[in-house]
Amino acid sequence: MTRYWAVLIVAGVSLASLPIHAHHAISEIYDEERAIVLEGQVASFLFGDPHSMAHVRVADRDGRLHTWAVELRAARRLQRVGWTAGALAAGDRVRMCGNPGRDPGAYRLYLLNVTRVLPGAPAPRDAQDDSCEPAPPAMRSIGSNVPLGPPRTTRR
C-alpha cells in the first residue's frame, strides 16, 4: 500500500511540473477563410499574455458605433517583431485587417496587420484592399497567422 501512494505522489509531482499550454484554436472563434478591414479609433490596448487585446470603436454603415475586441498575439511574440506596450494608444485612428469572429454580433477580430491613420486622411476607398493579407493555408492549420510587424503609419 505504501508503494501505491509513493507512485501516486511521484506521478502527481511529475505532472504538476509540466508546463501547461492551454490554448484555443483560432479557428474555433475566428473565420480564417475570411479577412475584413476595419477602420476606427482605439479605445484601449492591453499588451500582455496570453494574448494582447485592443478595443476599437468602429462606425457601421448606418453610423452606429460598435466596439470591436481585437485579439493579437502574446506580448512576447509581438516584442520579437518590434511591438511595445506603447504601440497603440487610446485615441489612435487605425485601419486593421483580420479574421472576423464566427459570431457577427460579438464584434471580434483576430489581427493580421494594422496601420495607424494620420488625422485628416481620407476615408477608406474600399472595404477590402491590398493591406489585408489573409494567412497562407499552411499557416492556418497550425493556428498561426501572417507575421505581424509594428503598426505602420500612412497618409493613404
CORWO-V501852 format. One record per residue. N is the residue number from 1. RES is the residue in one letter. D_FIRST is the distance of its C-alpha to the first C-alpha in Angstrom with 1 decimal. Layout:
# CORWO-V501852
n;res;d_first
N;RES;D_FIRST
N;RES;D_FIRST
This chain:
# CORWO-V501852
n;res;d_first
1;M;0.0
2;T;3.8
3;R;5.4
4;Y;5.1
5;W;6.6
6;A;8.8
7;V;10.1
8;L;10.9
9;I;12.6
10;V;14.5
11;A;15.6
12;G;16.7
13;V;18.7
14;S;20.2
15;L;21.4
16;A;22.7
17;S;24.8
18;L;26.5
19;P;30.0
20;I;30.6
21;H;33.9
22;A;34.4
23;H;38.0
24;H;40.1
25;A;42.4
26;I;45.9
27;S;47.2
28;E;45.2
29;I;47.4
30;Y;50.5
31;D;52.9
32;E;53.0
33;E;55.9
34;R;58.2
35;A;59.4
36;I;61.6
37;V;63.6
38;L;63.6
39;E;65.9
40;G;65.4
41;Q;64.7
42;V;61.4
43;A;60.2
44;S;57.1
45;F;55.1
46;L;51.5
47;F;50.6
48;G;46.8
49;D;43.5
50;P;42.1
51;H;45.6
52;S;48.9
53;M;51.0
54;A;54.6
55;H;56.4
56;V;59.8
57;R;62.6
58;V;64.4
59;A;67.4
60;D;67.5
61;R;70.8
62;D;71.8
63;G;71.3
64;R;68.2
65;L;65.6
66;H;62.0
67;T;59.3
68;W;57.3
69;A;53.8
70;V;53.9
71;E;50.6
72;L;50.7
73;R;48.3
74;A;46.0
75;A;48.0
76;R;46.5
77;R;48.0
78;L;51.3
79;Q;51.8
80;R;51.7
81;V;54.8
82;G;56.7
83;W;55.6
84;T;55.3
85;A;54.5
86;G;58.3
87;A;58.9
88;L;59.6
89;A;60.9
90;A;61.8
91;G;65.3
92;D;65.2
93;R;66.8
94;V;64.7
95;R;64.8
96;M;61.4
97;C;60.5
98;G;57.2
99;N;55.2
100;P;55.7
101;G;52.9
102;R;52.5
103;D;53.3
104;P;56.9
105;G;56.8
106;A;54.0
107;Y;56.3
108;R;53.8
109;L;54.5
110;Y;52.5
111;L;54.8
112;L;56.2
113;N;59.0
114;V;61.1
115;T;64.6
116;R;65.9
117;V;69.3
118;L;72.1
119;P;74.0
120;G;77.0
121;A;75.6
122;P;76.7
123;A;74.4
124;P;72.5
125;R;74.7
126;D;72.1
127;A;68.6
128;Q;67.4
129;D;68.7
130;D;67.9
131;S;65.7
132;C;63.1
133;E;61.1
134;P;58.2
135;A;55.2
136;P;55.7
137;P;53.7
138;A;51.6
139;M;50.4
140;R;49.9
141;S;47.1
142;I;44.9
143;G;45.7
144;S;48.0
145;N;51.7
146;V;54.8
147;P;54.6
148;L;55.7
149;G;58.1
150;P;59.2
151;P;61.5
152;R;65.0
153;T;68.1
154;T;71.0
155;R;74.4
156;R;74.3
